[in-house]
Structures are given as C-alpha cells and as structure tokens.
Amino acid sequence: MSRKIENTGFICSYCGANVKPLTNGSYRNHCPCCLYSLHVDNLPGDRASNCFGLMKPIGIRYNGKKGWQIIHHCKKCGTEKVNRVAPDDTETLNNMMKQGGFY
C-alpha cells in the first residue's frame, strides 16, 4: 500500500475531530486531539484487521530508532500496539502530562 493511499484525513471515532493528513512524509494513524486510534492494522500500514475497535492511548515510551511512541490498547480485543508520535501531537501530550498522564 502506498503512503499516499494510507495518508488520508478522517473523523475521529472517539472525539469527533476532523483530522487532516500529515504533510511530513509519514502517515496519520491516530487523532492529534485525543490520541485515540482505530484497530485497523495487523501489521503496520496493512489495513487488514477486522477488529476496528477503539485504541485507547495508555502510555508513552522512547525507542532509540523510532523516537517517542504512544502505546495504544484496543478496547475491543485487548491488542496493544505502538505508534510514533506525530509532530502535531505535542500539545495534547503536554496537556495530558500536566494533568497527571494518560486516561
């Protein structure tokens, strides 16, 4: 699947935000307003999952090769996945940390 096909905007299923595609060459996989995602991939970018559950942001970690990543937990099937922090996630991440961390 090409990055152009993967990098599309969407309406967030959790908070309803109108999320625009990224313009930095990467692709969007979570909402920058609430950091929620959808369980749509089995492998990164394949869009092959049949679950479609909400992926709740439950933490953050640092990976030496990939940088900061958000840890997501699927509220439907329990799968956990990590996604790179996008450039426009910073404000939401900072606000969450000021308020005591993740949900």
N, C-alpha and C positions, 0 to 999 in steps of 0.2 A: 504494500500500500504506500502511495507516495505521501510525503509530508503535506503537499498542497491539499490532498483529499482529507487527511487527518486534521489539519489545522482549520477548523471551521468554528464559527461562533455558535452559541446555544443559549437557551434559557435554563438557568439553574433549577434543578428539580427540588432543591431544598429551600432556597431563599427567594427564588423567582427573578434574580438579577439577569439582565441581558448581558451576557458575557461575549466580548469581542475576541477574535482570534489573536494570537501573538504575532508580532512582526519581527521577532529577533531570529527567525530561522528554526525555532523549536515549535512544538505544537501544544495546544491547550488540553489539559486533562483534569482540571478542577476549577472551581469558581474562585476568583480572587477576593470576593466579598465575604464568603463564609468558609472557604477552603474545602467544602464538600465536593465529592466526585461521584461518578456512577461506575458500577462494576460492569464494564463493557469489554474488557480485555482479559484473555487468559495469559497471553504473553504481551509485553508492552507494544501497543500500537496495532495488534491484530484484529481488534473489534470482534472477537469470536466468542465471547462469553454470552451465555443465555440467561445469566442471573439478573442483571440490570438493577441490583439493589443499590441503595444509597451507601456511599463510602464515607464514613464519618472520620474527620481528622482527629487522631488521638495522641499525636506527638510529633516531634521533630528530631532529626538526627543529622550528623555530618558524615559524609562519605568522602574520603580523600580524592577519589577520581570524579565524582559527580557533584560534589558540593552539598549544600543543605537540601534535605529531603523531608517531605511531610509523610508521616506514617498514617495510612488510612485503614479502617476496619469496616468490612461490609456488614451492614446491619441485617441483611437478609441471610447470607450463607456463612458469615464469620471469617471469610478470607481476609488476610492482611497483605497490603501492598504498599510500596513506597513510590512517591512521585517527586521529581525535582521541584524545588521552589521556583516559581516564575518571578520575573523582575517586578511585576505589579502586585505580588503577594506581601511585600514588605510591610505596608501599613497595617494590614489585617493581622499579620504575625506579631507585630509590635504591640498592637492593641490587645491581642489575646494574652501575651506575656505580661503586660501591665495589669491585666485583670486576673492573674493567677494561673495562666496556662490554658490548656485545651479544655474542651467541653467535658 
